[in-house]
Every structure is written in C-alpha cells, then in structure tokens.
Amino acid sequence: MTAHHSMLQFIATGDHKLMRVVNKWPAPKWVRLSAITATRAGDGWLWYLTGLILLLFGGSDRFAAIAGAGSAAVAGIGIFILVKKLSGRKRPCEFEPHCWARLLPPDKFSFPSGHTITAFAVAIGLGEFYPALLPILVFCAVAIAISRILLGMHFLSDVLAGAALGIGLAFSGHALFA
C-alpha cells in the first residue's frame, strides 16, 4: 500500500465516521432550518444579489471586485465540474440515508463541494476589496460549507478541499484585477 493510498484511506475512514454521526443526528429544528437556508443561499442567488448591491453602491473598486470574485467563481465552477467527473466520489446519501434531510443533490458526485468552492471564491474575493465586509462574507461561506455536511450532501474532506480551492482562486482573482 502506497503512502498516497494510505492517506486517502485515512481521510475516507474519517469522512465516513463523521457521516454516520451526522446522518443519525436528529438536529433541532433551528439547525435544520439554518442548514437548508444556508445551502439555498449557496445556490447562487446570495452572490448575485451581493454583486448587484456592490455594483450599485461599491464605490470605485466595484468593477475590479466583481471581476475578481466573478472570475474566481467561474473558474471554480469549471474546476469542480471537471474534478467531480474525474474523482467519481459518491455522495454520503449514496452510502447511508439521512434521518431528516430530504434535499436532492444537484449532481451525483461529491468531491469537491461546488457550493463551498463558489462560496469561498466569492467571499474571500470580495473581502479582499472590501475588508470591512470580510467577517460577514466568511460567515456566509462557512455556513454554506457546514450546511453541505449537515444535509448529507458532502463529506468533510469535500468541503475542506472546496474551501481551499475557493480561497486560492479568490487570491488569484484579486491578483488579476486589483
């Protein structure tokens, strides 16, 4: 067994242990509603609305900010579509039913989390131009990432990889347009 294979097995084992705990947790109603709200915000409308508000009221940096964050998000979408097809990793809901979440996944593969890539690409990308907004933007991105785990859509490693990719793309977008 190679070191690479051992590391992947270690990650998968941890992912599946957490999945079993989360899928069996009868979360309180406020957690359920928060997770569904966060995941729906990550469907894109929150980022489009944020971009529109910045376009109208974002000052002199608005075009660069939207171009940087937007290019990071578009690149992230391309990357997650390609990597999901290459990895072929099944979603947690394919392994074990969730005790309360009934949302249908947007596609059939789990790795990496597209919602998380996009959330971090936009949040960090805009936060680079508007540091005062960074805490609320990061809060939104983290809430979206956690919701994907709580709803049984992704494993922990899917959202961690998505966050890392999104952050890297955000810094790249900022470097291109700042």
Number of C-alpha atoms within 10 A of each C-alpha: 5 7 8 9 10 11 11 12 12 11 14 15 12 14 17 16 11 14 25 16 11 17 21 13 13 14 15 8 9 9 13 17 13 14 22 19 14 21 25 15 18 23 16 13 11 15 20 14 11 16 22 14 12 18 16 10 10 16 9 9 16 20 15 17 26 25 20 27 32 22 22 28 26 14 19 28 17 11 15 22 16 12 16 19 13 11 12 12 17 16 19 22 22 14 11 14 14 22 14 15 18 11 12 11 15 9 10 16 23 26 25 27 29 31 27 31 33 33 32 33 34 34 28 29 32 29 22 21 21 16 11 10 14 17 13 12 23 17 12 20 27 18 20 28 29 20 27 25 23 26 25 26 28 28 28 23 18 23 27 17 17 26 25 15 24 31 24 19 27 31 17 17 28 24 12 12 16 13
